[in-house]
Amino acid sequence: MSEENTTNEAVQNTEKKRNTILTVLSFVFLIAGGLWILSLFFDFSRYETTNNAQVDAYMNNIAARATGHIAAIQFEANQFVHQGDTLVILDDEEYIIKVKQAEADLAVAEGNLHSLEQTIITSTSNEAATKAKLAGDLADLEKAQKDYERFKNMYADSAVTRNQYDQVVSKLKSTQAYLKAGENGLQASISTTQQSKTNLEAAKATVARKQADLDAAKLQLSYTVITAPIDGFVGERNLSVGDLVSMNQVIASIVLKQKWVTANFKETQVERIKAGQEVTITIDALDDKEFKGKVVGFSPATGAKFSMVEPDNSTGNFVKITQRIPVKIVFEAPAKELEEVKPGMNVTVEIKK
């Protein structure tokens, strides 16, 4: 009988302990649930937190500025390159021919220009010679006119013969004709000089245009060597020797060293975030490794405003959704410590209020 009482008492004690534990656990869960419900209405946290954040970096897409087949590729995927390093070389035979054609066109234009310059020199010399000859003809005309007047009076007085008088008259007329021809020749020479000068200006413009064509051909030739515009890491390599590259085709992307975090906070959180606040950045892919950062700026609009297709709330299907505002956070760690941090990694950020 005593053994049975002892057993019953042990069972009762066990059940009492279990009930006590269940009661305590119920109170704990009840209090935790109450605190969670209260947290939905009141923010008791000392931090503003979001896991809607990623590592960002500037990416420079390098596009071909000429069309051609790839002759050589001098980079590998994920390789670090310096500004000016050669990445891709295109077949330049066609562009070299165009440069030679432009050089030949320029040489022809310059030859025409030199020919016109020589024509102007010759025409100017002829004009000067014509003026000198015209001055002599004028002197001859003055002498012939004086002889005519003298012989006219002498012939009237019968001091000279008719033959002598006719010779003087003939000399006067021929001198006048020579003078007229000289004046016409001078006008023609002046006109030729003016026309040559006009043609000279056109020839100079042609030379300038041909020079520009040559410069353009050389510029196109230079585009066959594609170089890195900045320092950074090259992304994927999707090209092979012999591939045809078109103008404006992206042949590689370079990721710059500078990195930051874009954290998309709820619009209700942004009020408590200020520029300059310290941030703890936890990176998921690096076993929750923490980095220190600092808030440097806010997006001028919500992410929805920058989307390609912005939600249209005027259609009648309006549902109020809390919007996200991107916040830029910079790392305070030196660049060397951030080598393992890659753009696109998901992170969690905590900003102390």
FENTATA-V475509 format. One record per helix or strand. SS is the DSSP state (H for helix, E for strand). FROM is the first residue (numbers start at 1). LEN is the number of residues. If there is no record, write none. Layout:
# FENTATA-V475509
SS,FROM,LEN
SS,FROM,LEN
This chain:
# FENTATA-V475509
H,2,40
E,47,17
E,68,6
E,80,2
E,86,5
H,93,64
H,162,61
E,225,3
E,232,3
E,244,2
E,250,17
H,270,3
E,278,6
H,284,3
E,289,10
H,303,4
H,313,3
E,324,8
H,335,4
E,346,7
